Amino acid sequence: MNSNIKKRLNFKSNFFEVYELSDGIYGVISKANSGMGGNSGFIDMGDYSILIDTGFNLNAAKDLMRAVSEYTNKDPRFVIITHYHLDHVIGNFLYGKDTTIISSENALKNFKTENYNRIKELDKTDLKELEESLKKETDEDKKVEIQGEIEFIKSIRQENFYLREPNFTIDGEIALHGQDKEIRIWNVKKSHTDGDLVIHAPREKILFAGDLLFARTDPWLGSGDPRGWIDVINQLMEVEFEIVVPGHGTLATKEDFSLEKKYITEIMDLVSKRLKSNTVPIEINREDFSEELRSWKSSVLQWNVEFLSKYLNRE
């Protein structure tokens, strides 16, 4: 782990670990199979605090509220949403009107369409049928996936739940200044999604990347533009930072961005070659990647292959 990372704090949660990255800056890393969703973070600006992403599981989101209060002694004035995917925004509704929720303009547009459509789909899901499938499932990874879906559906069916939208959007770059800290926030071109935000603490050299970085695990390509993502990684490598809080995976460094770029480049090349040779169906295995990528574990590999088959055919 990077020598600049101070320590893992003794915060009690079944969903995540809290790391103090610098004085007043905290990374929140989801525990494996906890159902929390994406990672998070928060910053004590001195006179107010900022929360970055609110998670997928309501109990995890409540623990996150407790962590912010415990370590900053303040409720967040701002919640920054790195992108619109549900595993980063479900806890939004826990915050009152005095908390401003920030996203990019394009993220809000996608929030209003993609997220509401997804919730409508889940409302039609037969929960009893899902619970029966869990009892019959023998694959442990699949059982964890089904259990997470069950818990999520129960959460969004609570009487008081609603999708709280961002109410402040940016298109470009802004800075937030506090008594003790300064952070910069900017949106990038279509990459992981159309509307990702980056949060940078320049003095402390800490970057909150959202899902622009999946640290040492397959990035989900299906909502964005892989070529644009490579361009964004190249741009981020020019930013001065030493610690990255990724959207998924453990605390990271610039090396992890380099590995992610390698993964995206290689999987695009592998799918492209099979398309040219008319190999159907397209199958990509871990052994097809470079050695440093073969140990990665994720359920999205085949989904990425299917997405890239369509994406590359359109070019």
C-alpha positions as CSV (number, residue, x, y, z in Angstrom):
1,M,0.0,0.0,0.0
2,N,1.2,3.5,-0.7
3,S,3.4,4.9,2.1
4,N,1.4,8.1,2.2
5,I,-1.7,6.4,3.3
6,K,-1.9,6.9,7.0
7,K,-4.1,4.2,8.4
8,R,-7.2,2.0,8.3
9,L,-9.5,3.3,11.0
10,N,-11.4,1.2,13.5
11,F,-14.9,2.0,12.3
12,K,-17.4,-0.8,12.8
13,S,-19.4,-1.6,9.6
14,N,-20.3,-4.8,7.9
15,F,-20.1,-3.0,4.5
16,F,-16.8,-1.1,4.3
17,E,-13.5,-0.1,5.7
18,V,-12.6,3.6,6.3
19,Y,-9.0,4.8,5.5
20,E,-7.6,8.1,6.6
21,L,-5.6,9.1,3.5
22,S,-4.5,12.6,4.7
23,D,-5.6,14.9,7.5
24,G,-9.3,15.3,6.9
25,I,-9.6,13.1,3.8
26,Y,-11.0,9.6,4.0
27,G,-11.4,6.8,1.5
28,V,-14.3,4.3,2.0
29,I,-13.6,0.9,0.5
30,S,-16.5,-1.6,0.1
31,K,-15.9,-5.0,1.7
32,A,-16.1,-8.0,-0.7
33,N,-19.6,-9.3,-1.2
34,S,-21.1,-6.8,1.3
35,G,-23.7,-5.4,-1.1
36,M,-22.5,-1.9,-0.6
37,G,-21.9,-1.2,-4.3
38,G,-19.2,1.3,-5.3
39,N,-16.6,2.8,-3.0
40,S,-17.1,6.2,-1.4
41,G,-15.2,8.9,0.4
42,F,-15.5,12.1,2.4
43,I,-13.6,15.2,3.1
44,D,-13.6,17.5,6.1
45,M,-13.1,21.0,4.5
46,G,-12.8,22.6,7.9
47,D,-16.0,24.6,8.0
48,Y,-18.1,22.0,6.2
49,S,-17.8,18.4,4.9
50,I,-18.3,16.7,1.5
51,L,-19.4,13.2,0.8
52,I,-18.5,11.4,-2.5
53,D,-21.1,8.8,-3.6
54,T,-23.8,7.3,-1.4
55,G,-23.8,3.6,-2.3
56,F,-26.2,0.9,-3.3
57,N,-27.3,-0.6,0.1
58,L,-29.4,1.6,2.5
59,N,-27.8,0.1,5.6
60,A,-24.4,0.8,4.1
61,A,-25.5,4.3,3.3
62,K,-26.6,4.8,6.9
63,D,-23.2,3.5,8.2
64,L,-21.6,6.0,5.8
65,M,-23.6,8.9,7.3
66,R,-22.5,7.7,10.7
67,A,-18.8,7.7,9.6
68,V,-19.0,11.2,8.2
69,S,-20.5,12.4,11.4
70,E,-18.0,10.6,13.6
71,Y,-14.8,11.8,11.8
72,T,-15.8,15.3,10.7
73,N,-18.4,16.2,13.4
74,K,-20.5,17.7,10.5
75,D,-23.3,16.6,8.2
76,P,-22.3,16.9,4.6
77,R,-23.0,20.2,3.0
78,F,-22.4,18.7,-0.5
79,V,-22.8,15.2,-1.8
80,I,-20.8,14.7,-5.1
81,I,-22.0,11.9,-7.4
82,T,-19.3,10.6,-9.6
83,H,-21.8,9.2,-12.1
84,Y,-25.4,8.1,-12.3
85,H,-25.2,4.3,-11.8
86,L,-27.4,3.0,-9.0
87,D,-24.6,1.5,-7.0
88,H,-23.4,5.0,-6.3
89,V,-26.6,7.0,-5.7
90,I,-29.2,5.0,-3.8
91,G,-28.3,6.7,-0.4
92,N,-29.0,10.1,-1.9
93,F,-32.5,10.3,-0.4
94,L,-31.2,10.1,3.1
95,Y,-30.0,13.7,2.9
96,G,-32.3,16.7,3.4
97,K,-32.8,19.7,1.3
98,D,-30.0,21.6,3.1
99,T,-27.5,19.1,1.4
100,T,-26.7,20.0,-2.2
101,I,-26.2,17.0,-4.5
102,I,-23.7,17.7,-7.3
103,S,-23.3,15.8,-10.6
104,S,-22.4,16.5,-14.1
105,E,-25.1,17.8,-16.4
106,N,-25.0,14.6,-18.5
107,A,-25.2,12.4,-15.4
108,L,-28.4,14.1,-14.4
109,K,-29.9,13.5,-17.8
110,N,-29.0,9.8,-17.6
111,F,-30.2,9.7,-14.0
112,K,-33.7,10.9,-15.1
113,T,-33.9,8.1,-17.8
114,E,-31.7,5.1,-17.1
115,N,-32.2,5.0,-13.3
116,Y,-36.0,5.4,-13.4
117,N,-36.3,2.8,-16.1
118,R,-34.2,0.4,-14.0
119,I,-36.3,0.9,-10.9
120,K,-39.4,0.3,-12.9
121,E,-38.0,-3.0,-14.1
122,L,-37.1,-4.1,-10.6
123,D,-40.6,-3.2,-9.4
124,K,-41.8,-6.0,-11.7
125,T,-39.5,-8.6,-10.2
126,D,-41.1,-11.4,-8.4
127,L,-39.3,-11.4,-5.0
128,K,-40.5,-14.8,-4.0
129,E,-39.3,-16.3,-7.2
130,L,-35.9,-14.7,-6.7
131,E,-35.8,-16.1,-3.1
132,E,-36.6,-19.6,-4.4
133,S,-33.8,-19.4,-7.0
134,L,-31.4,-18.5,-4.2
135,K,-32.3,-21.7,-2.3
136,K,-31.6,-23.8,-5.3
137,E,-28.4,-22.0,-6.4
138,T,-25.2,-24.0,-5.8
139,D,-22.6,-21.6,-7.2
140,E,-21.4,-19.4,-4.3
141,D,-20.6,-16.3,-6.5
142,K,-24.1,-16.5,-8.0
143,K,-25.7,-16.9,-4.6
144,V,-24.0,-13.7,-3.4
145,E,-25.2,-11.9,-6.6
146,I,-28.8,-13.1,-6.0
147,Q,-28.7,-12.2,-2.3
148,G,-27.5,-8.7,-3.2
149,E,-30.3,-8.2,-5.7
150,I,-32.9,-9.4,-3.1
151,E,-31.6,-7.0,-0.5
152,F,-31.6,-4.1,-3.0
153,I,-35.1,-4.7,-4.2
154,K,-36.3,-4.8,-0.6
155,S,-34.6,-1.5,0.0
156,I,-36.2,0.3,-2.9
157,R,-39.6,-1.0,-2.0
158,Q,-39.5,0.6,1.4
159,E,-42.3,3.1,1.8
160,N,-40.1,6.2,2.2
161,F,-37.6,5.4,-0.6
162,Y,-37.3,7.6,-3.6
163,L,-34.6,8.4,-6.2
164,R,-33.2,11.8,-5.1
165,E,-31.8,13.6,-8.1
166,P,-28.7,15.9,-8.1
167,N,-29.9,19.5,-7.8
168,F,-26.6,21.2,-8.8
169,T,-24.8,20.3,-12.1
170,I,-21.5,21.2,-13.6
171,D,-20.3,21.2,-17.2
172,G,-16.6,21.9,-17.0
173,E,-14.7,22.5,-13.8
174,I,-15.4,24.0,-10.4
175,A,-13.5,24.4,-7.2
176,L,-14.8,24.1,-3.6
177,H,-13.0,26.1,-1.0
178,G,-13.2,25.4,2.7
179,Q,-11.4,26.7,5.7
180,D,-8.8,24.0,5.6
181,K,-9.1,22.4,2.1
182,E,-9.5,23.0,-1.6
183,I,-10.8,20.5,-4.0
184,R,-11.4,20.6,-7.8
185,I,-14.2,18.8,-9.6
186,W,-14.4,18.3,-13.3
187,N,-16.3,16.2,-15.8
188,V,-14.7,14.2,-18.6
189,K,-15.9,13.1,-22.0
190,K,-17.8,9.9,-22.5
191,S,-15.8,7.1,-21.0
192,H,-17.2,4.8,-18.3
193,T,-20.5,6.7,-18.7
194,D,-21.5,9.9,-20.4
195,G,-21.0,12.2,-17.5
196,D,-18.3,11.0,-15.1
197,L,-16.8,13.4,-12.5
198,V,-13.3,13.5,-11.0
199,I,-12.6,14.9,-7.6
200,H,-9.0,16.1,-6.9
201,A,-7.4,17.3,-3.7
202,P,-4.3,19.0,-5.3
203,R,-2.4,19.8,-2.2
204,E,-2.8,16.3,-0.7
205,K,-2.3,14.7,-4.1
206,I,-5.4,12.5,-3.7
207,L,-7.9,11.6,-6.5
208,F,-11.4,10.2,-6.2
209,A,-11.9,8.6,-9.6
210,G,-15.3,7.0,-9.3
211,D,-15.7,4.2,-11.9
212,L,-13.1,5.7,-14.2
213,L,-11.0,3.2,-12.2
214,F,-11.8,-0.4,-11.3
215,A,-8.6,-1.3,-9.4
216,R,-7.3,-4.7,-10.6
217,T,-10.7,-6.0,-11.6
218,D,-12.6,-5.9,-14.9
219,P,-14.1,-2.5,-15.6
220,W,-17.7,-2.4,-16.7
221,L,-17.5,-1.1,-20.3
222,G,-21.2,-1.4,-21.3
223,S,-22.4,2.1,-20.4
224,G,-19.7,4.1,-22.1
225,D,-17.1,4.6,-24.8
226,P,-13.9,2.4,-24.4
227,R,-11.8,4.5,-26.7
228,G,-12.9,7.7,-24.9
229,W,-12.0,5.9,-21.6
230,I,-8.5,5.3,-22.8
231,D,-8.2,9.0,-23.7
232,V,-9.4,10.0,-20.3
233,I,-6.9,7.7,-18.6
234,N,-4.1,9.3,-20.6
235,Q,-5.3,12.7,-19.4
236,L,-5.6,11.7,-15.8
237,M,-2.1,10.3,-15.8
238,E,-0.9,13.9,-16.3
239,V,-2.7,15.0,-13.1
240,E,-0.5,15.2,-10.0
241,F,-1.7,12.5,-7.5
242,E,-0.3,9.7,-5.5
243,I,-3.4,8.0,-4.0
244,V,-6.6,7.0,-5.9
245,V,-9.9,6.0,-4.4
246,P,-11.3,3.9,-7.2
247,G,-15.0,3.2,-7.8
248,H,-14.4,-0.4,-7.2
249,G,-11.4,-2.3,-5.8
250,T,-8.8,-1.4,-3.3
251,L,-7.0,1.9,-2.8
252,A,-4.8,2.5,-5.8
253,T,-2.1,4.4,-7.5
254,K,-1.3,5.5,-11.1
255,E,0.0,2.0,-11.9
256,D,-3.6,0.8,-11.5
257,F,-4.8,3.2,-14.2
258,S,-2.0,1.9,-16.5
259,L,-3.3,-1.7,-15.9
260,E,-6.9,-0.7,-16.6
261,K,-5.8,0.9,-19.8
262,K,-4.0,-2.3,-20.7
263,Y,-7.1,-4.3,-20.0
264,I,-9.3,-2.1,-22.2
265,T,-6.8,-2.1,-25.0
266,E,-6.3,-5.9,-24.9
267,I,-9.9,-6.9,-24.7
268,M,-10.8,-4.6,-27.6
269,D,-8.0,-6.1,-29.7
270,L,-9.1,-9.7,-28.7
271,V,-12.7,-9.1,-29.7
272,S,-11.7,-7.2,-32.9
273,K,-9.5,-10.2,-34.1
274,R,-12.3,-12.6,-33.5
275,L,-14.8,-10.4,-35.4
276,K,-12.5,-10.3,-38.3
277,S,-12.1,-14.1,-38.3
278,N,-15.8,-14.5,-38.0
279,T,-15.4,-16.6,-34.8
280,V,-18.9,-17.0,-33.4
281,P,-19.8,-17.0,-30.6
282,I,-16.9,-14.9,-29.4
283,E,-15.3,-16.3,-26.3
284,I,-12.5,-14.6,-24.4
285,N,-10.8,-16.4,-21.5
286,R,-8.5,-15.1,-18.8
287,E,-5.6,-16.9,-20.4
288,D,-6.0,-14.7,-23.5
289,F,-4.8,-11.7,-21.5
290,S,-1.3,-10.6,-20.5
291,E,0.0,-12.3,-17.4
292,E,-0.6,-9.4,-15.0
293,L,-4.3,-9.4,-16.0
294,R,-5.1,-13.1,-15.8
295,S,-5.7,-13.2,-12.0
296,W,-8.4,-10.6,-12.1
297,K,-11.8,-11.9,-11.0
298,S,-15.1,-10.4,-12.1
299,S,-18.5,-11.5,-13.4
300,V,-18.5,-8.9,-16.2
301,L,-15.9,-10.3,-18.6
302,Q,-18.5,-11.9,-20.9
303,W,-20.8,-8.9,-20.8
304,N,-17.9,-6.7,-21.9
305,V,-17.2,-9.1,-24.8
306,E,-20.9,-8.9,-25.9
307,F,-20.9,-5.1,-25.6
308,L,-17.6,-4.8,-27.6
309,S,-18.9,-7.1,-30.3
310,K,-21.6,-4.5,-31.0
311,Y,-19.4,-1.5,-30.3
312,L,-16.7,-2.5,-32.7
313,N,-19.2,-3.6,-35.4
314,R,-20.6,0.0,-35.4
315,E,-17.2,1.5,-36.2
